[in-house]
Each structure stands twice: as C-alpha cells, then as structure tokens.
Amino acid sequence: MFGFTEEQVASWGMSVGLGAFMLYMLFIIGELAYQSKAGKTGTFVLFFVLAFGMLGFVAKTIIEKVWGI
C-alpha cells in the first residue's frame, strides 16, 4: 500500500494510531468528569481508574525501546 510493507503499516498503526486513540479516550474521560461535576477528587479517580489500562501499554512500549526487544 503506497510503497509500505505490511510490517511498516502495522507498526505505524500500533504506535501512532493507538496513541491517538488513547488521547481521544483521555478527552472522553475528561468530558465525563466535567459533565458529571465530579470535582477534583472525582476527576482524579476517574482518570486513575479508567486510564490505568493505558499505562500498561505505554510501559510495555517504553520497556521494549529501552531493552531493544
């Protein structure tokens, strides 16, 4: 596709595409906190709990880069 290999497209999708999706999910969590008038503590809890799964993906990516896997 446009001179790119399947591996390059998959790599781009996993890094840039999923990163953009994660930023969009953070925006949705922020809107949820704003719409529900959660306050500072409630907003922190929403971001911590709902974004905790994204932290694992980011940590995995960083570990792969550092260790050269």
PyMOL Python script that loads the backbone (N, CA, C, O; Angstrom):
from pymol import cmd

cmd.read_pdbstr("""\
ATOM      1  N   MET A   1       0.841  -1.176   0.000  1.00  0.00           N
ATOM      2  CA  MET A   1       0.000   0.000   0.000  1.00  0.00           C
ATOM      3  C   MET A   1       0.887   1.240   0.000  1.00  0.00           C
ATOM      4  O   MET A   1       1.581   1.502   0.982  1.00  0.00           O
ATOM      5  N   PHE A   2       0.872   1.985  -1.060  1.00  0.00           N
ATOM      6  CA  PHE A   2       1.650   3.213  -1.218  1.00  0.00           C
ATOM      7  C   PHE A   2       3.145   2.988  -0.991  1.00  0.00           C
ATOM      8  O   PHE A   2       3.844   3.902  -0.551  1.00  0.00           O
ATOM      9  N   GLY A   3       3.637   1.806  -1.280  1.00  0.00           N
ATOM     10  CA  GLY A   3       5.059   1.516  -1.146  1.00  0.00           C
ATOM     11  C   GLY A   3       5.496   1.102   0.250  1.00  0.00           C
ATOM     12  O   GLY A   3       6.693   0.954   0.496  1.00  0.00           O
ATOM     13  N   PHE A   4       4.572   0.915   1.156  1.00  0.00           N
ATOM     14  CA  PHE A   4       4.909   0.488   2.508  1.00  0.00           C
ATOM     15  C   PHE A   4       4.657  -1.009   2.645  1.00  0.00           C
ATOM     16  O   PHE A   4       3.755  -1.562   2.014  1.00  0.00           O
ATOM     17  N   THR A   5       5.464  -1.652   3.475  1.00  0.00           N
ATOM     18  CA  THR A   5       5.246  -3.068   3.740  1.00  0.00           C
ATOM     19  C   THR A   5       4.162  -3.233   4.805  1.00  0.00           C
ATOM     20  O   THR A   5       3.796  -2.279   5.492  1.00  0.00           O
ATOM     21  N   GLU A   6       3.668  -4.436   4.925  1.00  0.00           N
ATOM     22  CA  GLU A   6       2.638  -4.707   5.930  1.00  0.00           C
ATOM     23  C   GLU A   6       3.172  -4.465   7.335  1.00  0.00           C
ATOM     24  O   GLU A   6       2.443  -4.001   8.211  1.00  0.00           O
ATOM     25  N   GLU A   7       4.436  -4.777   7.544  1.00  0.00           N
ATOM     26  CA  GLU A   7       5.050  -4.567   8.861  1.00  0.00           C
ATOM     27  C   GLU A   7       5.120  -3.084   9.208  1.00  0.00           C
ATOM     28  O   GLU A   7       4.873  -2.708  10.354  1.00  0.00           O
ATOM     29  N   GLN A   8       5.454  -2.236   8.233  1.00  0.00           N
ATOM     30  CA  GLN A   8       5.528  -0.800   8.479  1.00  0.00           C
ATOM     31  C   GLN A   8       4.156  -0.215   8.799  1.00  0.00           C
ATOM     32  O   GLN A   8       4.026   0.624   9.690  1.00  0.00           O
ATOM     33  N   VAL A   9       3.130  -0.662   8.066  1.00  0.00           N
ATOM     34  CA  VAL A   9       1.774  -0.166   8.319  1.00  0.00           C
ATOM     35  C   VAL A   9       1.297  -0.603   9.698  1.00  0.00           C
ATOM     36  O   VAL A   9       0.684   0.183  10.420  1.00  0.00           O
ATOM     37  N   ALA A  10       1.574  -1.851  10.068  1.00  0.00           N
ATOM     38  CA  ALA A  10       1.170  -2.353  11.384  1.00  0.00           C
ATOM     39  C   ALA A  10       1.906  -1.624  12.505  1.00  0.00           C
ATOM     40  O   ALA A  10       1.312  -1.301  13.533  1.00  0.00           O
ATOM     41  N   SER A  11       3.183  -1.367  12.309  1.00  0.00           N
ATOM     42  CA  SER A  11       3.970  -0.653  13.311  1.00  0.00           C
ATOM     43  C   SER A  11       3.445   0.769  13.494  1.00  0.00           C
ATOM     44  O   SER A  11       3.323   1.253  14.619  1.00  0.00           O
ATOM     45  N   TRP A  12       3.140   1.421  12.399  1.00  0.00           N
ATOM     46  CA  TRP A  12       2.597   2.777  12.473  1.00  0.00           C
ATOM     47  C   TRP A  12       1.240   2.783  13.174  1.00  0.00           C
ATOM     48  O   TRP A  12       0.964   3.650  14.004  1.00  0.00           O
ATOM     49  N   GLY A  13       0.413   1.828  12.841  1.00  0.00           N
ATOM     50  CA  GLY A  13      -0.901   1.750  13.462  1.00  0.00           C
ATOM     51  C   GLY A  13      -0.818   1.495  14.952  1.00  0.00           C
ATOM     52  O   GLY A  13      -1.600   2.055  15.720  1.00  0.00           O
ATOM     53  N   MET A  14       0.120   0.656  15.374  1.00  0.00           N
ATOM     54  CA  MET A  14       0.248   0.341  16.799  1.00  0.00           C
ATOM     55  C   MET A  14       0.838   1.500  17.592  1.00  0.00           C
ATOM     56  O   MET A  14       0.529   1.656  18.774  1.00  0.00           O
ATOM     57  N   SER A  15       1.672   2.307  16.970  1.00  0.00           N
ATOM     58  CA  SER A  15       2.275   3.416  17.714  1.00  0.00           C
ATOM     59  C   SER A  15       1.460   4.694  17.574  1.00  0.00           C
ATOM     60  O   SER A  15       0.948   5.211  18.567  1.00  0.00           O
ATOM     61  N   VAL A  16       1.334   5.202  16.375  1.00  0.00           N
ATOM     62  CA  VAL A  16       0.657   6.484  16.165  1.00  0.00           C
ATOM     63  C   VAL A  16      -0.860   6.337  16.273  1.00  0.00           C
ATOM     64  O   VAL A  16      -1.518   7.131  16.946  1.00  0.00           O
ATOM     65  N   GLY A  17      -1.406   5.333  15.619  1.00  0.00           N
ATOM     66  CA  GLY A  17      -2.855   5.156  15.618  1.00  0.00           C
ATOM     67  C   GLY A  17      -3.409   4.883  17.000  1.00  0.00           C
ATOM     68  O   GLY A  17      -4.396   5.494  17.410  1.00  0.00           O
ATOM     69  N   LEU A  18      -2.784   3.974  17.715  1.00  0.00           N
ATOM     70  CA  LEU A  18      -3.256   3.650  19.055  1.00  0.00           C
ATOM     71  C   LEU A  18      -2.969   4.789  20.028  1.00  0.00           C
ATOM     72  O   LEU A  18      -3.738   5.013  20.963  1.00  0.00           O
ATOM     73  N   GLY A  19      -1.871   5.510  19.817  1.00  0.00           N
ATOM     74  CA  GLY A  19      -1.573   6.679  20.650  1.00  0.00           C
ATOM     75  C   GLY A  19      -2.630   7.762  20.493  1.00  0.00           C
ATOM     76  O   GLY A  19      -3.043   8.379  21.475  1.00  0.00           O
ATOM     77  N   ALA A  20      -3.065   7.992  19.265  1.00  0.00           N
ATOM     78  CA  ALA A  20      -4.118   8.981  19.019  1.00  0.00           C
ATOM     79  C   ALA A  20      -5.429   8.527  19.655  1.00  0.00           C
ATOM     80  O   ALA A  20      -6.165   9.339  20.215  1.00  0.00           O
ATOM     81  N   PHE A  21      -5.716   7.242  19.568  1.00  0.00           N
ATOM     82  CA  PHE A  21      -6.931   6.707  20.189  1.00  0.00           C
ATOM     83  C   PHE A  21      -6.873   6.861  21.706  1.00  0.00           C
ATOM     84  O   PHE A  21      -7.892   7.154  22.332  1.00  0.00           O
ATOM     85  N   MET A  22      -5.705   6.669  22.302  1.00  0.00           N
ATOM     86  CA  MET A  22      -5.565   6.823  23.744  1.00  0.00           C
ATOM     87  C   MET A  22      -5.775   8.283  24.157  1.00  0.00           C
ATOM     88  O   MET A  22      -6.398   8.549  25.184  1.00  0.00           O
ATOM     89  N   LEU A  23      -5.264   9.224  23.373  1.00  0.00           N
ATOM     90  CA  LEU A  23      -5.500  10.637  23.675  1.00  0.00           C
ATOM     91  C   LEU A  23      -6.986  10.980  23.580  1.00  0.00           C
ATOM     92  O   LEU A  23      -7.502  11.752  24.387  1.00  0.00           O
ATOM     93  N   TYR A  24      -7.669  10.406  22.596  1.00  0.00           N
ATOM     94  CA  TYR A  24      -9.102  10.625  22.462  1.00  0.00           C
ATOM     95  C   TYR A  24      -9.847  10.052  23.671  1.00  0.00           C
ATOM     96  O   TYR A  24     -10.810  10.653  24.147  1.00  0.00           O
ATOM     97  N   MET A  25      -9.409   8.902  24.164  1.00  0.00           N
ATOM     98  CA  MET A  25     -10.042   8.315  25.340  1.00  0.00           C
ATOM     99  C   MET A  25      -9.822   9.197  26.571  1.00  0.00           C
ATOM    100  O   MET A  25     -10.712   9.304  27.413  1.00  0.00           O
ATOM    101  N   LEU A  26      -8.661   9.825  26.688  1.00  0.00           N
ATOM    102  CA  LEU A  26      -8.428  10.758  27.798  1.00  0.00           C
ATOM    103  C   LEU A  26      -9.364  11.962  27.694  1.00  0.00           C
ATOM    104  O   LEU A  26      -9.870  12.451  28.704  1.00  0.00           O
ATOM    105  N   PHE A  27      -9.589  12.435  26.469  1.00  0.00           N
ATOM    106  CA  PHE A  27     -10.545  13.530  26.267  1.00  0.00           C
ATOM    107  C   PHE A  27     -11.942  13.105  26.713  1.00  0.00           C
ATOM    108  O   PHE A  27     -12.648  13.883  27.355  1.00  0.00           O
ATOM    109  N   ILE A  28     -12.344  11.890  26.382  1.00  0.00           N
ATOM    110  CA  ILE A  28     -13.660  11.387  26.772  1.00  0.00           C
ATOM    111  C   ILE A  28     -13.773  11.294  28.297  1.00  0.00           C
ATOM    112  O   ILE A  28     -14.811  11.639  28.861  1.00  0.00           O
ATOM    113  N   ILE A  29     -12.716  10.831  28.965  1.00  0.00           N
ATOM    114  CA  ILE A  29     -12.726  10.746  30.429  1.00  0.00           C
ATOM    115  C   ILE A  29     -12.854  12.142  31.031  1.00  0.00           C
ATOM    116  O   ILE A  29     -13.588  12.335  32.000  1.00  0.00           O
ATOM    117  N   GLY A  30     -12.143  13.113  30.462  1.00  0.00           N
ATOM    118  CA  GLY A  30     -12.246  14.491  30.939  1.00  0.00           C
ATOM    119  C   GLY A  30     -13.646  15.053  30.759  1.00  0.00           C
ATOM    120  O   GLY A  30     -14.170  15.720  31.651  1.00  0.00           O
ATOM    121  N   GLU A  31     -14.250  14.788  29.615  1.00  0.00           N
ATOM    122  CA  GLU A  31     -15.633  15.234  29.384  1.00  0.00           C
ATOM    123  C   GLU A  31     -16.595  14.568  30.357  1.00  0.00           C
ATOM    124  O   GLU A  31     -17.522  15.209  30.853  1.00  0.00           O
ATOM    125  N   LEU A  32     -16.381  13.288  30.632  1.00  0.00           N
ATOM    126  CA  LEU A  32     -17.215  12.567  31.590  1.00  0.00           C
ATOM    127  C   LEU A  32     -17.108  13.200  32.978  1.00  0.00           C
ATOM    128  O   LEU A  32     -18.114  13.365  33.669  1.00  0.00           O
ATOM    129  N   ALA A  33     -15.900  13.548  33.377  1.00  0.00           N
ATOM    130  CA  ALA A  33     -15.701  14.180  34.683  1.00  0.00           C
ATOM    131  C   ALA A  33     -16.363  15.556  34.719  1.00  0.00           C
ATOM    132  O   ALA A  33     -16.962  15.939  35.724  1.00  0.00           O
ATOM    133  N   TYR A  34     -16.248  16.297  33.612  1.00  0.00           N
ATOM    134  CA  TYR A  34     -16.844  17.634  33.566  1.00  0.00           C
ATOM    135  C   TYR A  34     -18.365  17.566  33.579  1.00  0.00           C
ATOM    136  O   TYR A  34     -19.014  18.313  34.312  1.00  0.00           O
ATOM    137  N   GLN A  35     -18.935  16.677  32.775  1.00  0.00           N
ATOM    138  CA  GLN A  35     -20.390  16.564  32.673  1.00  0.00           C
ATOM    139  C   GLN A  35     -21.017  16.088  33.987  1.00  0.00           C
ATOM    140  O   GLN A  35     -22.127  16.492  34.336  1.00  0.00           O
ATOM    141  N   SER A  36     -20.296  15.228  34.709  1.00  0.00           N
ATOM    142  CA  SER A  36     -20.845  14.705  35.960  1.00  0.00           C
ATOM    143  C   SER A  36     -20.528  15.601  37.155  1.00  0.00           C
ATOM    144  O   SER A  36     -20.965  15.317  38.270  1.00  0.00           O
ATOM    145  N   LYS A  37     -19.773  16.681  36.935  1.00  0.00           N
ATOM    146  CA  LYS A  37     -19.381  17.612  38.005  1.00  0.00           C
ATOM    147  C   LYS A  37     -18.714  16.843  39.144  1.00  0.00           C
ATOM    148  O   LYS A  37     -19.106  16.954  40.305  1.00  0.00           O
ATOM    149  N   ALA A  38     -17.702  16.064  38.781  1.00  0.00           N
ATOM    150  CA  ALA A  38     -17.063  15.149  39.718  1.00  0.00           C
ATOM    151  C   ALA A  38     -16.194  15.855  40.768  1.00  0.00           C
ATOM    152  O   ALA A  38     -15.954  15.289  41.834  1.00  0.00           O
ATOM    153  N   GLY A  39     -15.733  17.039  40.502  1.00  0.00           N
ATOM    154  CA  GLY A  39     -14.827  17.705  41.433  1.00  0.00           C
ATOM    155  C   GLY A  39     -13.404  17.221  41.230  1.00  0.00           C
ATOM    156  O   GLY A  39     -13.129  16.402  40.354  1.00  0.00           O
ATOM    157  N   LYS A  40     -12.504  17.739  42.052  1.00  0.00           N
ATOM    158  CA  LYS A  40     -11.088  17.391  41.882  1.00  0.00           C
ATOM    159  C   LYS A  40     -10.808  15.935  42.226  1.00  0.00           C
ATOM    160  O   LYS A  40     -10.114  15.241  41.484  1.00  0.00           O
ATOM    161  N   THR A  41     -11.341  15.477  43.336  1.00  0.00           N
ATOM    162  CA  THR A  41     -11.092  14.094  43.757  1.00  0.00           C
ATOM    163  C   THR A  41     -11.742  13.104  42.798  1.00  0.00           C
ATOM    164  O   THR A  41     -11.125  12.111  42.412  1.00  0.00           O
ATOM    165  N   GLY A  42     -12.975  13.374  42.417  1.00  0.00           N
ATOM    166  CA  GLY A  42     -13.675  12.501  41.494  1.00  0.00           C
ATOM    167  C   GLY A  42     -13.005  12.446  40.133  1.00  0.00           C
ATOM    168  O   GLY A  42     -12.927  11.383  39.518  1.00  0.00           O
ATOM    169  N   THR A  43     -12.519  13.590  39.661  1.00  0.00           N
ATOM    170  CA  THR A  43     -11.814  13.626  38.388  1.00  0.00           C
ATOM    171  C   THR A  43     -10.534  12.813  38.467  1.00  0.00           C
ATOM    172  O   THR A  43     -10.202  12.077  37.537  1.00  0.00           O
ATOM    173  N   PHE A  44      -9.818  12.943  39.570  1.00  0.00           N
ATOM    174  CA  PHE A  44      -8.595  12.156  39.748  1.00  0.00           C
ATOM    175  C   PHE A  44      -8.902  10.662  39.739  1.00  0.00           C
ATOM    176  O   PHE A  44      -8.195   9.884  39.098  1.00  0.00           O
ATOM    177  N   VAL A  45      -9.947  10.263  40.443  1.00  0.00           N
ATOM    178  CA  VAL A  45     -10.318   8.849  40.496  1.00  0.00           C
ATOM    179  C   VAL A  45     -10.717   8.350  39.119  1.00  0.00           C
ATOM    180  O   VAL A  45     -10.320   7.253  38.725  1.00  0.00           O
ATOM    181  N   LEU A  46     -11.495   9.129  38.378  1.00  0.00           N
ATOM    182  CA  LEU A  46     -11.887   8.733  37.025  1.00  0.00           C
ATOM    183  C   LEU A  46     -10.661   8.537  36.131  1.00  0.00           C
ATOM    184  O   LEU A  46     -10.540   7.522  35.446  1.00  0.00           O
ATOM    185  N   PHE A  47      -9.757   9.516  36.143  1.00  0.00           N
ATOM    186  CA  PHE A  47      -8.563   9.398  35.300  1.00  0.00           C
ATOM    187  C   PHE A  47      -7.694   8.226  35.743  1.00  0.00           C
ATOM    188  O   PHE A  47      -7.166   7.498  34.902  1.00  0.00           O
ATOM    189  N   PHE A  48      -7.540   8.034  37.050  1.00  0.00           N
ATOM    190  CA  PHE A  48      -6.681   6.963  37.548  1.00  0.00           C
ATOM    191  C   PHE A  48      -7.239   5.597  37.178  1.00  0.00           C
ATOM    192  O   PHE A  48      -6.516   4.745  36.662  1.00  0.00           O
ATOM    193  N   VAL A  49      -8.513   5.390  37.440  1.00  0.00           N
ATOM    194  CA  VAL A  49      -9.114   4.073  37.229  1.00  0.00           C
ATOM    195  C   VAL A  49      -9.293   3.777  35.744  1.00  0.00           C
ATOM    196  O   VAL A  49      -8.919   2.701  35.278  1.00  0.00           O
ATOM    197  N   LEU A  50      -9.862   4.721  34.997  1.00  0.00           N
ATOM    198  CA  LEU A  50     -10.171   4.457  33.601  1.00  0.00           C
ATOM    199  C   LEU A  50      -8.936   4.490  32.695  1.00  0.00           C
ATOM    200  O   LEU A  50      -8.922   3.845  31.647  1.00  0.00           O
ATOM    201  N   ALA A  51      -7.914   5.230  33.089  1.00  0.00           N
ATOM    202  CA  ALA A  51      -6.715   5.320  32.262  1.00  0.00           C
ATOM    203  C   ALA A  51      -5.621   4.347  32.714  1.00  0.00           C
ATOM    204  O   ALA A  51      -4.536   4.327  32.132  1.00  0.00           O
ATOM    205  N   PHE A  52      -5.896   3.543  33.744  1.00  0.00           N
ATOM    206  CA  PHE A  52      -4.874   2.639  34.274  1.00  0.00           C
ATOM    207  C   PHE A  52      -4.447   1.595  33.248  1.00  0.00           C
ATOM    208  O   PHE A  52      -3.274   1.227  33.195  1.00  0.00           O
ATOM    209  N   GLY A  53      -5.377   1.118  32.438  1.00  0.00           N
ATOM    210  CA  GLY A  53      -5.045   0.131  31.411  1.00  0.00           C
ATOM    211  C   GLY A  53      -4.124   0.693  30.346  1.00  0.00           C
ATOM    212  O   GLY A  53      -3.292  -0.032  29.801  1.00  0.00           O
ATOM    213  N   MET A  54      -4.261   1.974  30.045  1.00  0.00           N
ATOM    214  CA  MET A  54      -3.385   2.603  29.047  1.00  0.00           C
ATOM    215  C   MET A  54      -1.956   2.679  29.557  1.00  0.00           C
ATOM    216  O   MET A  54      -1.010   2.640  28.769  1.00  0.00           O
ATOM    217  N   LEU A  55      -1.797   2.787  30.849  1.00  0.00           N
ATOM    218  CA  LEU A  55      -0.462   2.873  31.432  1.00  0.00           C
ATOM    219  C   LEU A  55       0.344   1.611  31.142  1.00  0.00           C
ATOM    220  O   LEU A  55       1.550   1.686  30.904  1.00  0.00           O
ATOM    221  N   GLY A  56      -0.309   0.459  31.162  1.00  0.00           N
ATOM    222  CA  GLY A  56       0.374  -0.795  30.847  1.00  0.00           C
ATOM    223  C   GLY A  56       0.894  -0.815  29.429  1.00  0.00           C
ATOM    224  O   GLY A  56       2.006  -1.286  29.188  1.00  0.00           O
ATOM    225  N   PHE A  57       0.113  -0.312  28.480  1.00  0.00           N
ATOM    226  CA  PHE A  57       0.563  -0.271  27.090  1.00  0.00           C
ATOM    227  C   PHE A  57       1.742   0.680  26.925  1.00  0.00           C
ATOM    228  O   PHE A  57       2.699   0.365  26.217  1.00  0.00           O
ATOM    229  N   VAL A  58       1.680   1.833  27.570  1.00  0.00           N
ATOM    230  CA  VAL A  58       2.779   2.799  27.485  1.00  0.00           C
ATOM    231  C   VAL A  58       4.040   2.216  28.122  1.00  0.00           C
ATOM    232  O   VAL A  58       5.133   2.360  27.574  1.00  0.00           O
ATOM    233  N   ALA A  59       3.898   1.559  29.275  1.00  0.00           N
ATOM    234  CA  ALA A  59       5.054   0.944  29.945  1.00  0.00           C
ATOM    235  C   ALA A  59       5.662  -0.146  29.075  1.00  0.00           C
ATOM    236  O   ALA A  59       6.885  -0.256  28.993  1.00  0.00           O
ATOM    237  N   LYS A  60       4.829  -0.954  28.423  1.00  0.00           N
ATOM    238  CA  LYS A  60       5.313  -2.010  27.542  1.00  0.00           C
ATOM    239  C   LYS A  60       6.135  -1.415  26.400  1.00  0.00           C
ATOM    240  O   LYS A  60       7.196  -1.937  26.058  1.00  0.00           O
ATOM    241  N   THR A  61       5.649  -0.333  25.817  1.00  0.00           N
ATOM    242  CA  THR A  61       6.358   0.318  24.713  1.00  0.00           C
ATOM    243  C   THR A  61       7.706   0.872  25.174  1.00  0.00           C
ATOM    244  O   THR A  61       8.711   0.734  24.477  1.00  0.00           O
ATOM    245  N   ILE A  62       7.721   1.498  26.346  1.00  0.00           N
ATOM    246  CA  ILE A  62       8.970   2.068  26.869  1.00  0.00           C
ATOM    247  C   ILE A  62       9.966   0.956  27.180  1.00  0.00           C
ATOM    248  O   ILE A  62      11.148   1.081  26.858  1.00  0.00           O
ATOM    249  N   ILE A  63       9.510  -0.122  27.797  1.00  0.00           N
ATOM    250  CA  ILE A  63      10.400  -1.246  28.124  1.00  0.00           C
ATOM    251  C   ILE A  63      10.984  -1.857  26.857  1.00  0.00           C
ATOM    252  O   ILE A  63      12.166  -2.199  26.821  1.00  0.00           O
ATOM    253  N   GLU A  64      10.166  -1.995  25.820  1.00  0.00           N
ATOM    254  CA  GLU A  64      10.662  -2.545  24.552  1.00  0.00           C
ATOM    255  C   GLU A  64      11.744  -1.663  23.957  1.00  0.00           C
ATOM    256  O   GLU A  64      12.742  -2.170  23.446  1.00  0.00           O
ATOM    257  N   LYS A  65      11.558  -0.338  24.017  1.00  0.00           N
ATOM    258  CA  LYS A  65      12.553   0.597  23.457  1.00  0.00           C
ATOM    259  C   LYS A  65      13.852   0.545  24.269  1.00  0.00           C
ATOM    260  O   LYS A  65      14.941   0.514  23.696  1.00  0.00           O
ATOM    261  N   VAL A  66      13.739   0.536  25.603  1.00  0.00           N
ATOM    262  CA  VAL A  66      14.918   0.558  26.470  1.00  0.00           C
ATOM    263  C   VAL A  66      15.707  -0.736  26.345  1.00  0.00           C
ATOM    264  O   VAL A  66      16.933  -0.700  26.242  1.00  0.00           O
ATOM    265  N   TRP A  67      15.036  -1.866  26.352  1.00  0.00           N
ATOM    266  CA  TRP A  67      15.702  -3.158  26.293  1.00  0.00           C
ATOM    267  C   TRP A  67      16.044  -3.599  24.882  1.00  0.00           C
ATOM    268  O   TRP A  67      16.770  -4.574  24.690  1.00  0.00           O
ATOM    269  N   GLY A  68      15.520  -2.881  23.891  1.00  0.00           N
ATOM    270  CA  GLY A  68      15.814  -3.223  22.495  1.00  0.00           C
ATOM    271  C   GLY A  68      15.169  -4.506  22.036  1.00  0.00           C
ATOM    272  O   GLY A  68      15.736  -5.236  21.223  1.00  0.00           O
ATOM    273  N   ILE A  69      13.989  -4.786  22.548  1.00  0.00           N
ATOM    274  CA  ILE A  69      13.290  -6.024  22.181  1.00  0.00           C
ATOM    275  C   ILE A  69      12.593  -5.826  20.847  1.00  0.00           C
ATOM    276  O   ILE A  69      11.943  -6.744  20.348  1.00  0.00           O
TER     277      ILE A  69
END
""", "prot")
cmd.dss("prot")
cmd.show_as("cartoon", "prot")
cmd.util.cbc("prot")
cmd.orient("prot")
